[in-house]
Amino acid sequence: MRKTFKYRIFSTPAQDELVDVQLGEACRLYNGALQERRDAWKQRVPINYYKQANQLKEIRAAGDLGLANFSCCQDLLRRVHKTYESFFRRVQRGEKAGYPRFKSRRRFAEIGIDVGLESFATLSNGKSVPNPRWYKECERKLRRAQRRVARRRKGSHRRRKAVALLQKIHQRIKSQRNEFQHKFTFWLVQNFGVIAIEDLNVKGLAGGMLAKSVHDVSWAAFFSKLAYQAGNAGRRLIAVNPRGTSQTCLCGTKVLKRLSDREHVCTACGLIASRDHVSAQVIIQRARISPSNLNVAECIACVV
Ligand SMILES: [Zn+2]
């Protein structure tokens, strides 16, 4: 027989905050473990409670578990395990089987973002954020205005006028871009607790063959806005090593692609998906294993 006791706690604001933090950590551990299972299932890698629980020790050894109670972490992982077992049982019985969902105290699920040329960003959950509609239009106008300036004689009145027009277009792009990025970064921090991006050397890119005025400025500004918003909202922003994110499969195999290859086809594990989607997943995968930022690492004490 199982007995449950409920206690009402009259807590101080400081205690409230402590409980809140721990609840958030618990949520993150649960979601991290769930995500790991989802990924494992997609890649056909066997995973069970023990495999996940074994990681806890390593994580504790890394010193990330100041607040944590070990058996509570285990208990959470057991719950994830139980959720999956029940899910498969329902599937076997032919019942209506809801797929295990992320816990949503404040809707923390993690996300990886791949910024690109084709669309503004691709997320690790498969969603793609297209470049806004005004973007192409602006590019065309910009090109035309620049051409006009180049054609006119230096020091002439007509050139000054053309320059003024060019500056106006730049200004307009800037404000539209700002608005779009504010909305997007706000949505990201509202919906995700851990946000992984590539640690892109935007300055380096701007000088390279991909240099495109709109894109370059766009990414740098986007990252700085995201960092600011994530900091304000208490979210974790992880910048991972960008080396080869578009040339690696989730299974670790190198899958070389040219810039024009839009599809990812891995001969080792059979994964076929869009190039950017895989990159975004690789980014979140790297964020997970980066030593200072393990998501499963952020453990918890039990909240009774
Ligand atoms: Zn693969």
Boltz pocket constraint, residues with backbone or C-beta under 6 A from the ligand:
constraints:
  - pocket:
      binder: B
      contacts: [[A, 249], [A, 250], [A, 251], [A, 252], [A, 253], [A, 266], [A, 267], [A, 268], [A, 269], [A, 270], [A, 271]]
      max_distance: 6.0
